[in-house]
């Protein structure tokens, strides 16, 4: 797992542990994604149609984090939308 500096700062500000976000992401709680991204995440669970998995977690009115697992499951990154 990789975390950007912006993600680390946001989690510190909001007193959120990285493990909480990763567990939600791994358990299929995609957070605040729209319907299209939720459907894409569900499709991504099919090993015959690997896609990236994308979650959005709003930690505060000013702090949103994205968690993205690559299509080949090689890495998961926690970042702010601005860092994408």
N, CA, C and O atoms as CSV, one atom per row, in Angstrom:
chain,resi,resn,atom,element,x,y,z
A,1,UNK,N,N,0.847,-1.172,0.000
A,1,UNK,CA,C,0.000,0.000,0.000
A,1,UNK,C,C,0.893,1.235,0.000
A,1,UNK,O,O,1.908,1.290,0.694
A,2,UNK,N,N,0.496,2.207,-0.783
A,2,UNK,CA,C,1.162,3.505,-0.814
A,2,UNK,C,C,0.206,4.576,-0.311
A,2,UNK,O,O,-1.000,4.507,-0.546
A,3,UNK,N,N,0.752,5.560,0.381
A,3,UNK,CA,C,-0.044,6.707,0.822
A,3,UNK,C,C,0.719,7.966,0.440
A,3,UNK,O,O,1.916,8.087,0.702
A,4,UNK,N,N,0.022,8.882,-0.171
A,4,UNK,CA,C,0.652,10.148,-0.536
A,4,UNK,C,C,0.758,11.049,0.692
A,4,UNK,O,O,0.119,10.806,1.715
A,5,UNK,N,N,1.567,12.081,0.571
A,5,UNK,CA,C,1.729,13.008,1.697
A,5,UNK,C,C,0.410,13.708,2.021
A,5,UNK,O,O,0.099,13.938,3.190
A,6,UNK,N,N,-0.363,14.046,0.992
A,6,UNK,CA,C,-1.660,14.685,1.228
A,6,UNK,C,C,-2.616,13.779,1.969
A,6,UNK,O,O,-3.371,14.239,2.825
A,7,UNK,N,N,-2.592,12.496,1.650
A,7,UNK,CA,C,-3.456,11.531,2.343
A,7,UNK,C,C,-3.043,11.389,3.799
A,7,UNK,O,O,-3.891,11.326,4.688
A,8,UNK,N,N,-1.755,11.338,4.037
A,8,UNK,CA,C,-1.260,11.225,5.417
A,8,UNK,C,C,-1.696,12.446,6.225
A,8,UNK,O,O,-2.168,12.312,7.355
A,9,UNK,N,N,-1.539,13.627,5.649
A,9,UNK,CA,C,-1.932,14.856,6.347
A,9,UNK,C,C,-3.435,14.872,6.636
A,9,UNK,O,O,-3.847,15.242,7.736
A,10,UNK,N,N,-4.246,14.477,5.671
A,10,UNK,CA,C,-5.701,14.467,5.863
A,10,UNK,C,C,-6.091,13.477,6.949
A,10,UNK,O,O,-6.950,13.777,7.779
A,11,UNK,N,N,-5.476,12.308,6.955
A,11,UNK,CA,C,-5.799,11.320,7.997
A,11,UNK,C,C,-5.381,11.815,9.380
A,11,UNK,O,O,-6.084,11.579,10.363
A,12,UNK,N,N,-4.261,12.488,9.458
A,12,UNK,CA,C,-3.837,13.052,10.742
A,12,UNK,C,C,-4.806,14.132,11.206
A,12,UNK,O,O,-5.202,14.158,12.371
A,13,UNK,N,N,-5.189,15.023,10.293
A,13,UNK,CA,C,-6.142,16.087,10.627
A,13,UNK,C,C,-7.460,15.515,11.123
A,13,UNK,O,O,-8.048,16.033,12.073
A,14,UNK,N,N,-7.920,14.459,10.490
A,14,UNK,CA,C,-9.239,13.884,10.786
A,14,UNK,C,C,-9.166,12.711,11.761
A,14,UNK,O,O,-10.172,12.064,12.052
A,15,UNK,N,N,-7.975,12.454,12.251
A,15,UNK,CA,C,-7.766,11.359,13.210
A,15,UNK,C,C,-8.345,10.037,12.686
A,15,UNK,O,O,-9.089,9.345,13.380
A,16,UNK,N,N,-7.985,9.719,11.465
A,16,UNK,CA,C,-8.434,8.490,10.811
A,16,UNK,C,C,-7.244,7.578,10.597
A,16,UNK,O,O,-6.194,8.019,10.131
A,17,UNK,N,N,-7.403,6.319,10.934
A,17,UNK,CA,C,-6.326,5.348,10.732
A,17,UNK,C,C,-6.418,4.777,9.325
A,17,UNK,O,O,-7.512,4.476,8.847
A,18,UNK,N,N,-5.276,4.625,8.656
A,18,UNK,CA,C,-5.285,4.046,7.310
A,18,UNK,C,C,-5.959,2.679,7.270
A,18,UNK,O,O,-6.641,2.347,6.300
A,19,UNK,N,N,-5.770,1.899,8.310
A,19,UNK,CA,C,-6.341,0.548,8.316
A,19,UNK,C,C,-7.865,0.575,8.207
A,19,UNK,O,O,-8.453,-0.334,7.621
A,20,UNK,N,N,-8.506,1.588,8.754
A,20,UNK,CA,C,-9.972,1.689,8.676
A,20,UNK,C,C,-10.410,1.827,7.218
A,20,UNK,O,O,-11.353,1.165,6.783
A,21,UNK,N,N,-9.728,2.681,6.472
A,21,UNK,CA,C,-10.087,2.884,5.067
A,21,UNK,C,C,-9.790,1.640,4.235
A,21,UNK,O,O,-10.594,1.252,3.387
A,22,UNK,N,N,-8.653,1.022,4.474
A,22,UNK,CA,C,-8.273,-0.161,3.705
A,22,UNK,C,C,-9.238,-1.316,3.974
A,22,UNK,O,O,-9.620,-2.025,3.043
A,23,UNK,N,N,-9.631,-1.512,5.206
A,23,UNK,CA,C,-10.585,-2.582,5.525
A,23,UNK,C,C,-11.920,-2.319,4.843
A,23,UNK,O,O,-12.517,-3.239,4.282
A,24,UNK,N,N,-12.397,-1.080,4.881
A,24,UNK,CA,C,-13.649,-0.755,4.187
A,24,UNK,C,C,-13.528,-1.063,2.697
A,24,UNK,O,O,-14.415,-1.682,2.110
A,25,UNK,N,N,-12.443,-0.634,2.102
A,25,UNK,CA,C,-12.186,-0.846,0.674
A,25,UNK,C,C,-12.161,-2.349,0.354
A,25,UNK,O,O,-12.790,-2.793,-0.607
A,26,UNK,N,N,-11.447,-3.108,1.148
A,26,UNK,CA,C,-11.335,-4.552,0.917
A,26,UNK,C,C,-12.654,-5.284,1.108
A,26,UNK,O,O,-12.896,-6.315,0.482
A,27,UNK,N,N,-13.501,-4.751,1.971
A,27,UNK,CA,C,-14.787,-5.401,2.266
A,27,UNK,C,C,-15.898,-4.975,1.315
A,27,UNK,O,O,-17.040,-5.407,1.473
A,28,UNK,N,N,-15.587,-4.140,0.337
A,28,UNK,CA,C,-16.597,-3.738,-0.634
A,28,UNK,C,C,-17.434,-2.556,-0.215
A,28,UNK,O,O,-18.471,-2.288,-0.823
A,29,UNK,N,N,-17.007,-1.841,0.811
A,29,UNK,CA,C,-17.656,-0.577,1.190
A,29,UNK,C,C,-16.913,0.511,0.426
A,29,UNK,O,O,-15.870,0.992,0.866
A,30,UNK,N,N,-17.460,0.889,-0.715
A,30,UNK,CA,C,-16.782,1.819,-1.602
A,30,UNK,C,C,-16.923,3.269,-1.159
A,30,UNK,O,O,-16.395,4.164,-1.818
A,31,UNK,N,N,-17.613,3.516,-0.074
A,31,UNK,CA,C,-17.752,4.882,0.426
A,31,UNK,C,C,-18.690,5.703,-0.428
A,31,UNK,O,O,-19.826,5.302,-0.680
A,32,UNK,N,N,-18.218,6.849,-0.869
A,32,UNK,CA,C,-19.050,7.831,-1.560
A,32,UNK,C,C,-18.878,7.821,-3.080
A,32,UNK,O,O,-18.936,8.877,-3.709
A,33,UNK,N,N,-18.669,6.648,-3.677
A,33,UNK,CA,C,-18.566,6.598,-5.142
A,33,UNK,C,C,-19.952,6.758,-5.752
A,33,UNK,O,O,-20.963,6.492,-5.102
A,34,UNK,N,N,-19.990,7.195,-7.006
A,34,UNK,CA,C,-21.280,7.286,-7.693
A,34,UNK,C,C,-21.693,5.901,-8.191
A,34,UNK,O,O,-20.922,4.946,-8.093
A,35,UNK,N,N,-22.887,5.799,-8.716
A,35,UNK,CA,C,-23.446,4.506,-9.131
A,35,UNK,C,C,-22.597,3.844,-10.216
A,35,UNK,O,O,-22.416,2.626,-10.209
A,36,UNK,N,N,-22.088,4.627,-11.129
A,36,UNK,CA,C,-21.269,4.086,-12.211
A,36,UNK,C,C,-19.987,3.452,-11.677
A,36,UNK,O,O,-19.612,2.357,-12.096
A,37,UNK,N,N,-19.312,4.143,-10.749
A,37,UNK,CA,C,-18.090,3.586,-10.158
A,37,UNK,C,C,-18.399,2.366,-9.299
A,37,UNK,O,O,-17.606,1.425,-9.261
A,38,UNK,N,N,-19.526,2.365,-8.617
A,38,UNK,CA,C,-19.914,1.200,-7.812
A,38,UNK,C,C,-20.111,-0.021,-8.709
A,38,UNK,O,O,-19.664,-1.118,-8.376
A,39,UNK,N,N,-20.784,0.175,-9.853
A,39,UNK,CA,C,-20.972,-0.938,-10.801
A,39,UNK,C,C,-19.624,-1.415,-11.348
A,39,UNK,O,O,-19.399,-2.617,-11.485
A,40,UNK,N,N,-18.743,-0.486,-11.657
A,40,UNK,CA,C,-17.414,-0.858,-12.157
A,40,UNK,C,C,-16.645,-1.646,-11.099
A,40,UNK,O,O,-15.947,-2.606,-11.425
A,41,UNK,N,N,-16.769,-1.247,-9.839
A,41,UNK,CA,C,-16.107,-1.986,-8.762
A,41,UNK,C,C,-16.647,-3.408,-8.665
A,41,UNK,O,O,-15.882,-4.356,-8.486
A,42,UNK,N,N,-17.943,-3.554,-8.781
A,42,UNK,CA,C,-18.537,-4.898,-8.731
A,42,UNK,C,C,-18.028,-5.754,-9.889
A,42,UNK,O,O,-17.717,-6.931,-9.703
A,43,UNK,N,N,-17.942,-5.168,-11.084
A,43,UNK,CA,C,-17.396,-5.901,-12.235
A,43,UNK,C,C,-15.934,-6.263,-12.002
A,43,UNK,O,O,-15.480,-7.328,-12.420
A,44,UNK,N,N,-15.205,-5.385,-11.341
A,44,UNK,CA,C,-13.775,-5.609,-11.098
A,44,UNK,C,C,-13.516,-6.820,-10.216
A,44,UNK,O,O,-12.411,-7.363,-10.216
A,45,UNK,N,N,-14.515,-7.244,-9.469
A,45,UNK,CA,C,-14.345,-8.410,-8.602
A,45,UNK,C,C,-14.313,-9.708,-9.397
A,45,UNK,O,O,-13.902,-10.741,-8.868
A,46,UNK,N,N,-14.737,-9.676,-10.648
A,46,UNK,CA,C,-14.717,-10.844,-11.518
A,46,UNK,C,C,-13.297,-11.029,-12.045
A,46,UNK,O,O,-12.789,-10.151,-12.743
A,47,UNK,N,N,-12.640,-12.155,-11.729
A,47,UNK,CA,C,-11.254,-12.344,-12.187
A,47,UNK,C,C,-11.116,-12.394,-13.709
A,47,UNK,O,O,-10.015,-12.211,-14.231
A,48,UNK,N,N,-12.201,-12.636,-14.422
A,48,UNK,CA,C,-12.153,-12.653,-15.881
A,48,UNK,C,C,-12.268,-11.261,-16.483
A,48,UNK,O,O,-12.073,-11.094,-17.687
A,49,UNK,N,N,-12.580,-10.268,-15.677
A,49,UNK,CA,C,-12.748,-8.894,-16.152
A,49,UNK,C,C,-12.075,-7.935,-15.170
A,49,UNK,O,O,-12.736,-7.058,-14.613
A,50,UNK,N,N,-10.760,-8.094,-14.951
A,50,UNK,CA,C,-10.106,-7.286,-13.922
A,50,UNK,C,C,-10.062,-5.799,-14.287
A,50,UNK,O,O,-9.575,-5.415,-15.350
A,51,UNK,N,N,-10.571,-4.999,-13.398
A,51,UNK,CA,C,-10.531,-3.549,-13.518
A,51,UNK,C,C,-9.971,-3.002,-12.205
A,51,UNK,O,O,-9.846,-3.728,-11.219
A,52,UNK,N,N,-9.645,-1.747,-12.208
A,52,UNK,CA,C,-9.211,-1.137,-10.949
A,52,UNK,C,C,-10.416,-1.026,-10.013
A,52,UNK,O,O,-11.561,-0.995,-10.465
A,53,UNK,N,N,-10.152,-0.967,-8.727
A,53,UNK,CA,C,-11.205,-0.783,-7.730
A,53,UNK,C,C,-10.978,0.590,-7.102
A,53,UNK,O,O,-9.864,0.932,-6.705
A,54,UNK,N,N,-12.057,1.367,-7.022
A,54,UNK,CA,C,-11.964,2.773,-6.647
A,54,UNK,C,C,-12.957,3.072,-5.532
A,54,UNK,O,O,-14.157,2.844,-5.685
A,55,UNK,N,N,-12.452,3.583,-4.408
A,55,UNK,CA,C,-13.312,3.996,-3.297
A,55,UNK,C,C,-13.067,5.465,-2.989
A,55,UNK,O,O,-11.981,5.996,-3.223
A,56,UNK,N,N,-14.102,6.109,-2.457
A,56,UNK,CA,C,-14.026,7.520,-2.081
A,56,UNK,C,C,-14.531,7.647,-0.644
A,56,UNK,O,O,-15.637,7.208,-0.328
A,57,UNK,N,N,-13.725,8.242,0.212
A,57,UNK,CA,C,-14.114,8.419,1.610
A,57,UNK,C,C,-14.014,9.891,1.994
A,57,UNK,O,O,-12.935,10.484,1.967
A,58,UNK,N,N,-15.142,10.462,2.348
A,58,UNK,CA,C,-15.198,11.857,2.781
A,58,UNK,C,C,-14.956,11.871,4.291
A,58,UNK,O,O,-15.815,11.458,5.070
A,59,UNK,N,N,-13.786,12.345,4.689
A,59,UNK,CA,C,-13.412,12.359,6.100
A,59,UNK,C,C,-13.963,13.568,6.830
A,59,UNK,O,O,-14.232,13.515,8.030
A,60,UNK,N,N,-14.129,14.661,6.094
A,60,UNK,CA,C,-14.663,15.905,6.645
A,60,UNK,C,C,-15.165,16.715,5.446
A,60,UNK,O,O,-14.959,16.314,4.301
A,61,UNK,N,N,-15.816,17.843,5.699
A,61,UNK,CA,C,-16.255,18.659,4.551
A,61,UNK,C,C,-15.104,19.069,3.627
A,61,UNK,O,O,-15.315,19.300,2.436
A,62,UNK,N,N,-13.903,19.158,4.171
A,62,UNK,CA,C,-12.745,19.600,3.383
A,62,UNK,C,C,-11.760,18.497,3.029
A,62,UNK,O,O,-10.794,18.744,2.308
A,63,UNK,N,N,-11.987,17.286,3.524
A,63,UNK,CA,C,-11.011,16.212,3.323
A,63,UNK,C,C,-11.671,14.970,2.729
A,63,UNK,O,O,-12.503,14.319,3.361
A,64,UNK,N,N,-11.275,14.666,1.501
A,64,UNK,CA,C,-11.741,13.468,0.818
A,64,UNK,C,C,-10.530,12.661,0.400
A,64,UNK,O,O,-9.542,13.212,-0.086
A,65,UNK,N,N,-10.606,11.353,0.591
A,65,UNK,CA,C,-9.526,10.477,0.162
A,65,UNK,C,C,-10.041,9.465,-0.838
A,65,UNK,O,O,-11.176,8.996,-0.748
A,66,UNK,N,N,-9.202,9.143,-1.777
A,66,UNK,CA,C,-9.468,8.084,-2.741
A,66,UNK,C,C,-8.584,6.900,-2.398
A,66,UNK,O,O,-7.428,7.072,-2.011
A,67,UNK,N,N,-9.124,5.707,-2.539
A,67,UNK,CA,C,-8.344,4.477,-2.415
A,67,UNK,C,C,-8.504,3.749,-3.747
A,67,UNK,O,O,-9.618,3.432,-4.163
A,68,UNK,N,N,-7.393,3.493,-4.401
A,68,UNK,CA,C,-7.406,2.863,-5.721
A,68,UNK,C,C,-6.518,1.625,-5.704
A,68,UNK,O,O,-5.331,1.697,-5.386
A,69,UNK,N,N,-7.114,0.492,-6.053
A,69,UNK,CA,C,-6.358,-0.737,-6.241
A,69,UNK,C,C,-6.252,-0.971,-7.743
A,69,UNK,O,O,-7.261,-0.982,-8.449
A,70,UNK,N,N,-5.046,-1.156,-8.219
A,70,UNK,CA,C,-4.807,-1.325,-9.651
A,70,UNK,C,C,-5.457,-2.601,-10.180
A,70,UNK,O,O,-5.712,-3.539,-9.425
A,71,UNK,N,N,-5.718,-2.626,-11.478
A,71,UNK,CA,C,-6.431,-3.741,-12.109
A,71,UNK,C,C,-5.737,-5.082,-11.892
A,71,UNK,O,O,-6.402,-6.115,-11.815
A,72,UNK,N,N,-4.396,-5.080,-11.793
A,72,UNK,CA,C,-3.676,-6.333,-11.595
A,72,UNK,C,C,-3.444,-6.645,-10.113
A,72,UNK,O,O,-2.769,-7.613,-9.765
A,73,UNK,N,N,-4.026,-5.795,-9.245
A,73,UNK,CA,C,-3.955,-5.937,-7.785
A,73,UNK,C,C,-2.522,-5.808,-7.248
A,73,UNK,O,O,-2.221,-6.272,-6.148
A,74,UNK,N,N,-1.658,-5.181,-8.025
A,74,UNK,CA,C,-0.259,-5.058,-7.636
A,74,UNK,C,C,-0.038,-4.030,-6.532
A,74,UNK,O,O,0.903,-4.155,-5.749
A,75,UNK,N,N,-0.896,-3.015,-6.465
A,75,UNK,CA,C,-0.704,-1.960,-5.466
A,75,UNK,C,C,-2.028,-1.264,-5.189
A,75,UNK,O,O,-2.889,-1.142,-6.059
A,76,UNK,N,N,-2.158,-0.817,-3.959
A,76,UNK,CA,C,-3.285,0.027,-3.557
A,76,UNK,C,C,-2.707,1.341,-3.080
A,76,UNK,O,O,-1.753,1.369,-2.303
A,77,UNK,N,N,-3.295,2.437,-3.553
A,77,UNK,CA,C,-2.800,3.770,-3.211
A,77,UNK,C,C,-3.904,4.575,-2.550
A,77,UNK,O,O,-5.051,4.566,-2.997
A,78,UNK,N,N,-3.545,5.272,-1.480
A,78,UNK,CA,C,-4.454,6.195,-0.795
A,78,UNK,C,C,-3.950,7.595,-1.117
A,78,UNK,O,O,-2.784,7.912,-0.882
A,79,UNK,N,N,-4.841,8.437,-1.658
A,79,UNK,CA,C,-4.437,9.770,-2.079
A,79,UNK,C,C,-5.615,10.727,-2.026
A,79,UNK,O,O,-6.765,10.307,-1.897
A,80,UNK,N,N,-5.321,12.012,-2.125
A,80,UNK,CA,C,-6.366,13.010,-2.232
A,80,UNK,C,C,-6.734,13.163,-3.714
A,80,UNK,O,O,-5.912,12.857,-4.577
A,81,UNK,N,N,-7.937,13.624,-4.023
A,81,UNK,CA,C,-8.288,13.836,-5.427
A,81,UNK,C,C,-7.320,14.789,-6.130
A,81,UNK,O,O,-7.055,14.631,-7.322
A,82,UNK,N,N,-6.802,15.758,-5.415
A,82,UNK,CA,C,-5.878,16.722,-6.013
A,82,UNK,C,C,-4.551,16.076,-6.414
A,82,UNK,O,O,-3.843,16.589,-7.281
A,83,UNK,N,N,-4.224,14.967,-5.791
A,83,UNK,CA,C,-2.941,14.301,-6.069
A,83,UNK,C,C,-3.037,13.284,-7.204
A,83,UNK,O,O,-2.033,12.686,-7.591
A,84,UNK,N,N,-4.235,13.089,-7.732
A,84,UNK,CA,C,-4.419,12.106,-8.804
A,84,UNK,C,C,-3.783,12.569,-10.083
A,84,UNK,O,O,-3.841,11.865,-11.091
